[in-house]
Amino acid sequence: MAELTHFDGDGHAHMVDVSDKAVTSRVAVAEGCVKMQPETFALITEGRAKKGDVLGVARLAGIMGAKKCSELIPLCHPLPITKVALDLTPDASLPGIRIEATVKTTGQTGVEMEALTAVSTAALTIYDMVKAAEKTMEICDIRLVLKDGGKSGLFEAKRG
């Protein structure tokens, strides 16, 4: 297992010093889903949710979540994000919504936390927008699926 970098020699939490790291292009992709009853799925996919365009609002919320990541995660560096894209895909086999976020930057540290925060925020927004119809929805399987750039190079999770 790799060394935990957010702790100093005395075991105290600290923000990692990235000032000596090279500036490189970085990308991270995260995914997750929101599972729901077929009736709730139909509300979303048929555009009948009382609060409006569930997927459109969740997409914007995910983008905002990525941009606010360093304000939410205590030791996360504020980064100049150059791209945030969210794909929200209805999947009748769940039934529910699959969420994938891609975040890019050029900097000295990666954007994994921003991608994970984007997915989490989008999922929570979906829940919020249709919770009046169903409170038993499940936010599931949020994980990093790809990270590239920097000293550690490429990480790609097995899918499926």
C-alpha positions as CSV (number, residue, x, y, z in Angstrom):
1,M,0.0,0.0,0.0
2,A,1.2,3.5,-0.8
3,E,2.3,5.9,1.9
4,L,-0.5,8.3,3.1
5,T,0.7,11.7,2.1
6,H,-1.9,13.8,4.1
7,F,-0.2,13.0,7.4
8,D,3.1,14.4,8.6
9,G,5.8,12.4,10.5
10,D,3.9,12.9,13.8
11,G,0.6,11.7,12.3
12,H,-1.0,15.1,12.0
13,A,-3.2,15.9,9.0
14,H,-1.7,18.5,6.7
15,M,-2.1,19.8,3.1
16,V,0.5,18.2,0.8
17,D,3.1,20.5,-0.6
18,V,2.9,20.2,-4.4
19,S,5.1,23.2,-5.2
20,D,8.0,21.0,-6.4
21,K,5.7,18.9,-8.6
22,A,5.7,19.4,-12.4
23,V,2.8,21.1,-14.1
24,T,1.2,18.5,-16.3
25,S,-2.1,17.8,-18.0
26,R,-4.4,15.9,-15.7
27,V,-7.7,14.1,-16.2
28,A,-10.0,12.1,-13.9
29,V,-13.2,10.2,-14.6
30,A,-15.6,9.0,-11.9
31,E,-18.9,7.2,-12.1
32,G,-21.9,6.3,-9.9
33,C,-25.7,5.8,-10.2
34,V,-29.0,6.5,-8.5
35,K,-31.3,3.5,-8.4
36,M,-35.0,4.1,-8.1
37,Q,-38.5,2.6,-8.6
38,P,-39.7,2.4,-12.2
39,E,-42.4,5.0,-11.5
40,T,-39.7,7.5,-10.3
41,F,-37.6,6.6,-13.3
42,A,-40.6,7.4,-15.6
43,L,-41.1,10.8,-13.9
44,I,-37.6,11.8,-14.8
45,T,-37.4,10.3,-18.3
46,E,-40.8,11.6,-19.3
47,G,-40.1,15.1,-17.9
48,R,-42.9,15.0,-15.3
49,A,-40.9,15.8,-12.2
50,K,-42.6,18.8,-10.3
51,K,-39.2,20.5,-9.8
52,G,-38.4,20.6,-13.5
53,D,-35.6,19.2,-15.7
54,V,-34.0,16.7,-13.2
55,L,-31.1,15.7,-15.4
56,G,-30.3,19.3,-16.6
57,V,-30.2,20.6,-13.0
58,A,-28.2,17.6,-11.8
59,R,-25.6,18.2,-14.6
60,L,-25.2,21.9,-13.5
61,A,-25.0,20.8,-9.8
62,G,-22.2,18.3,-10.7
63,I,-20.3,21.0,-12.5
64,M,-20.7,23.3,-9.5
65,G,-19.7,20.5,-7.1
66,A,-16.4,20.0,-9.0
67,K,-15.6,23.7,-8.8
68,K,-16.3,23.8,-5.1
69,C,-14.4,20.7,-4.1
70,S,-11.6,22.4,-2.2
71,E,-14.2,24.2,-0.1
72,L,-15.8,20.8,0.9
73,I,-12.8,18.5,1.3
74,P,-10.5,20.0,3.9
75,L,-7.1,19.0,2.5
76,C,-8.0,19.3,-1.2
77,H,-6.1,21.9,-3.2
78,P,-8.0,24.6,-5.1
79,L,-7.4,24.0,-8.7
80,P,-7.8,25.8,-12.0
81,I,-10.2,23.4,-13.6
82,T,-10.2,23.6,-17.4
83,K,-13.1,21.2,-18.1
84,V,-16.0,19.5,-16.3
85,A,-18.4,17.3,-18.3
86,L,-21.2,15.2,-16.9
87,D,-23.1,12.5,-18.7
88,L,-26.3,11.5,-17.1
89,T,-27.8,8.4,-18.7
90,P,-31.2,6.9,-17.9
91,D,-30.8,3.1,-17.6
92,A,-34.1,1.2,-17.4
93,S,-32.2,-2.0,-16.3
94,L,-31.4,-0.4,-12.9
95,P,-33.9,1.3,-13.1
96,G,-32.1,4.7,-12.5
97,I,-29.6,7.2,-13.7
98,R,-25.9,6.4,-14.5
99,I,-23.6,9.4,-13.9
100,E,-20.1,9.9,-15.3
101,A,-18.0,13.0,-14.7
102,T,-14.8,14.0,-16.5
103,V,-12.6,16.7,-15.0
104,K,-9.5,18.2,-16.5
105,T,-6.8,20.6,-15.4
106,T,-3.2,21.6,-16.1
107,G,-1.5,21.7,-12.7
108,Q,0.6,20.1,-10.0
109,T,-2.0,17.8,-8.5
110,G,-4.8,15.6,-9.9
111,V,-8.5,16.1,-10.2
112,E,-9.8,12.8,-8.8
113,M,-11.6,14.4,-5.9
114,E,-13.2,16.9,-8.2
115,A,-14.6,14.1,-10.4
116,L,-15.9,12.2,-7.4
117,T,-17.5,15.3,-6.0
118,A,-19.1,16.1,-9.3
119,V,-20.7,12.6,-9.4
120,S,-21.8,12.8,-5.7
121,T,-23.3,16.3,-6.1
122,A,-25.2,15.3,-9.3
123,A,-26.5,12.1,-7.5
124,L,-27.7,14.1,-4.5
125,T,-29.4,16.6,-6.8
126,I,-31.3,13.8,-8.5
127,Y,-32.4,12.6,-5.1
128,D,-33.4,16.0,-4.0
129,M,-35.5,16.8,-7.1
130,V,-37.6,13.6,-6.9
131,K,-37.6,12.7,-3.2
132,A,-41.2,13.8,-2.9
133,A,-42.0,10.8,-5.2
134,E,-39.6,8.3,-3.6
135,K,-37.5,8.4,-0.5
136,T,-36.0,4.9,-1.0
137,M,-33.7,5.8,-3.9
138,E,-30.1,4.5,-3.6
139,I,-27.0,6.4,-4.5
140,C,-24.6,3.7,-5.5
141,D,-21.2,2.7,-6.8
142,I,-19.4,6.0,-6.8
143,R,-15.8,5.4,-7.7
144,L,-12.9,6.6,-9.7
145,V,-12.6,4.8,-13.0
146,L,-9.7,6.7,-14.7
147,K,-6.9,9.1,-13.7
148,D,-4.1,10.2,-15.8
149,G,-1.2,12.7,-15.6
150,G,1.4,13.4,-13.0
151,K,4.1,11.2,-11.5
152,S,1.9,8.2,-10.9
153,G,0.7,8.1,-14.5
154,L,-2.4,6.2,-15.7
155,F,-4.8,4.4,-13.4
156,E,-7.8,2.7,-15.0
157,A,-10.3,0.6,-13.0
158,K,-11.8,-2.5,-14.4
159,R,-15.4,-1.8,-15.6
160,G,-18.3,-4.1,-15.7
